[in-house]
Each structure stands twice: as C-alpha cells, then as structure tokens.
C-alpha cells in the first residue's frame, strides 16, 4: 500500500477550478487559463504522504525555487507569471503560491547526477551502469562521477516510484530532437546549479527537473533545486564510501524505520504521525538549506 495517509480536501476558491492534489502541491486553473500552484507543508516518505506536516516547508520550496529561477534565467525560461494571491484565496496561501503559464508538459522526469547515490548506486553495484550508461570501476557511495550524466525517469502517480528509463526510451516517447534538447538543458542547468551550490559549501549530488513547452520554447516548470527535488550534502563532510548527511527528509526516513516509530514498512498499515522533535529537526534542515544557498535569513 501507499499514497495519502489522510488525503486533504483542497480549499474551494471562487474563480479557480481544482485540477489535482499531489504529494506536496495543489493545482488549480484560473479564469484566464493560467495554472495556480500552491505548495503545502505536506511531506512524503517511502511512497506515503504522511499525516504530519512540516511548518513553513511549502514556503521554503516556493521561495527557493523563485531564487533558483532567477539564477538560471539565461539558460532556461521558467513558467512563473506572478506570485500574487488570487482574489479570495485563503490567507495561508501567501508565500506558497505561484501563478504559472499552462505548458505542454513533457512526460519525463529529467534527472541529472553528478555523484553516485540512491537508485543510481543500486544499479551501479549490480551492473556498473546507471540508466544503461557505463561507469568506471571503483566508484562507491557518494563518489563524484567523471562527468554529470542525464538519467531520465518516468513520472509516477502519487504513491508510486518514478522508474529510471534509458535515453533511447525518451527518444521513443518524445522524439530525437526533444530528447536531445532535454538532455542538453538538464545538464547545462545542473552544471550552473552545482557550481553555485559548491561556492556556498553544498554538494549538489543530483536533482530532477520538469519541463514543458510554451509554444516551441522549452520551459522549466514545477519546483527547481529544492531539498524535495535534489540531493544536497554539506561539502565539509562529504566523504565517498559511506552514506552522506543531507539537507532533506532523512530525519523522517530514519525515524520511520527505527523501533521508536513502531511502523513495519513491509506491512500494509500507513505510517504513524511524526513526533514534535522530528518535525522540528526536519524543518531546521529545510531552513538551513535555504539560508546557505541564498545567503538570506529566513
């Protein structure tokens, strides 16, 4: 089993049509045909959207994405039109809402990896490849790759895993020209972001982007380079050969799989609520990532 422990009821706002409730974001369409994207404080782990929220998480994701969109504007346009609240929207939407262009979305998660971790590490241990791309012998958990690689995935529904696919499969789905453009732009954006993060003492191990077309223009969509969509490690403690501490929901994962939670991941029962100390520690990690990257106090 997986999905929402308690699926939220989205607010109904006059003039907006609710389209979708995702793991973190609720999506609406306004009267002009634009999309209204609201980042909640929900958090997911092990394919479950948990019943406990992390205060300010949605605002951190929104503000950090906006900061990154500014850093990347010369490499890729983005979908943001406005940060103004739609008329009649709940006050809690302030700081977590983006009005965006409605794009023709590409059905591929565009993943860039500069370091070996996660599902890439699992595949490498089996076959010395990641998404079918051959890598040299001798790499270990957290190793920097000889050069960044494009490792696309299919976009999964809430509660399901994204699945890594080969570049050839992307070509089959979207055509050779679009596939080449996705790969090139993904690696260009990753390279810029990796260098910016490195200057601020953070290793950007990997990240995923979503793209759509605004007419004929490939455009960045959704969130970019947040702790939810990226693997950030403190540069000062990076050491290949072991799992790296990270700026994300690792506190949540660790607690859920500990005896303290009493949760059996293999059973069909949903996970329990998070204790206050795990919520506070996770919130602090999101804020630390934001402050170190942007240089701004929260």
Long-range contacts (C-beta under 8 A, 24 or more apart in sequence): 1-268, 1-269, 1-270, 2-46, 2-47, 2-48, 2-159, 2-160, 3-47, 3-48, 3-49, 3-158, 3-159, 4-48, 4-49, 4-158, 4-159, 5-48, 5-49, 5-50, 5-51, 5-270, 5-271, 6-51, 7-49, 8-40, 8-42, 11-89, 11-90, 13-86, 13-88, 13-89, 13-90, 14-87, 14-88, 15-86, 15-87, 15-88, 16-86, 16-89, 21-158, 22-158, 23-49, 23-158, 24-57, 24-58, 24-61, 24-228, 25-222, 28-86, 29-102, 30-86, 30-99, 33-102, 34-81, 34-99, 34-100, 34-101, 34-102, 35-79, 35-99, 35-100, 35-101, 35-102, 36-86, 36-97, 36-98, 36-99, 36-100, 37-97, 37-98, 37-99, 37-100, 37-222, 38-93, 38-96, 38-97, 39-96, 39-97, 39-98, 39-223, 40-96, 43-249, 43-252, 43-282, 44-249, 45-249, 45-252, 45-253, 45-256, 45-271, 46-253, 46-256, 46-265, 46-271, 47-159, 47-160, 47-161, 48-159, 48-270, 48-271, 49-158, 49-159, 50-252, 50-271, 50-273, 50-274, 51-270, 51-271, 51-272, 51-273, 52-273, 52-274, 52-279, 54-279, 54-282, 54-283, 54-286, 55-279, 55-283, 56-283, 56-286, 56-287, 56-298, 57-283, 57-286, 58-96, 59-95, 59-96, 60-226, 60-227, 60-286, 60-287, 60-289, 60-290, 60-298, 61-96, 61-223, 61-226, 61-227, 61-228, 62-95, 62-96, 62-97, 62-98, 62-223, 63-95, 63-290, 64-225, 64-226, 64-289, 64-290, 64-293, 64-294, 65-98, 65-223, 65-224, 65-225, 65-226, 66-98, 67-293, 67-294, 67-296, 68-193, 68-224, 68-225, 69-220, 69-224, 71-192, 71-193, 71-196, 72-189, 72-192, 72-193, 72-220, 72-224, 75-185, 75-188, 75-189, 75-192, 76-185, 76-188, 76-189, 76-211, 76-218, 76-219, 76-220, 77-214, 77-217, 77-219, 77-220, 78-219, 78-220, 78-221, 78-224, 79-103, 79-212, 79-214, 79-219, 79-220, 79-221, 100-221, 101-214, 101-219, 103-212, 103-213, 103-214, 103-219, 103-221, 104-212, 104-213, 104-214, 105-210, 105-211, 105-212, 105-221, 106-174, 106-178, 106-182, 106-210, 106-211, 106-212, 106-213, 107-154, 107-155, 107-173, 107-174, 108-152, 108-153, 108-154, 108-155, 108-165, 108-170, 108-173, 108-174, 108-182, 108-211, 109-152, 109-153, 109-154, 109-155, 109-162, 109-208, 109-209, 109-210, 110-150, 110-152, 110-182, 110-183, 110-185, 110-186, 110-208, 110-209, 110-210, 110-211, 111-150, 111-151, 111-152, 111-153, 111-164, 111-186, 111-206, 111-207, 111-208, 111-209, 112-148, 112-149, 112-150, 112-151, 112-186, 112-187, 112-189, 112-190, 112-206, 112-207, 112-208, 112-209, 113-145, 113-148, 113-149, 113-151, 113-205, 113-206, 114-144, 114-145, 114-148, 114-190, 114-194, 114-204, 114-205, 114-206, 115-142, 115-143, 115-144, 115-145, 115-203, 115-205, 115-206, 115-231, 115-233, 116-140, 116-141, 116-142, 116-143, 116-144, 116-145, 117-141, 117-142, 117-205, 117-206, 117-231, 117-244, 118-206, 118-231, 119-164, 120-151, 120-206, 123-164, 130-164, 131-164, 131-165, 131-166, 131-167, 132-166, 132-167, 132-168, 133-167, 139-240, 140-240, 140-241, 141-240, 141-241, 141-242, 141-243, 141-244, 142-205, 142-233, 142-238, 142-239, 142-240, 142-241, 142-242, 142-243, 142-244, 143-240, 143-241, 144-240, 148-187, 148-190, 148-191, 148-194, 150-182, 150-183, 150-186, 150-187, 152-182, 153-208, 155-210, 178-218, 181-218, 182-211, 182-218, 185-211, 185-218, 189-220, 189-224, 193-225, 196-293, 197-232, 197-293, 198-235, 200-292, 200-293, 200-295, 201-234, 201-235, 201-236, 201-292, 202-232, 202-233, 202-234, 202-235, 202-247, 202-289, 202-292, 202-293, 203-232, 203-233, 203-234, 203-235, 203-238, 203-244, 204-230, 204-231, 204-232, 205-230, 205-231, 205-232, 205-233, 205-244, 206-230, 206-231, 207-231, 226-289, 227-285, 227-286, 227-289, 232-289, 247-285, 247-286, 247-288, 247-289, 248-285, 249-282, 249-285, 250-285, 251-278, 251-281, 251-282, 251-285, 252-278, 252-282
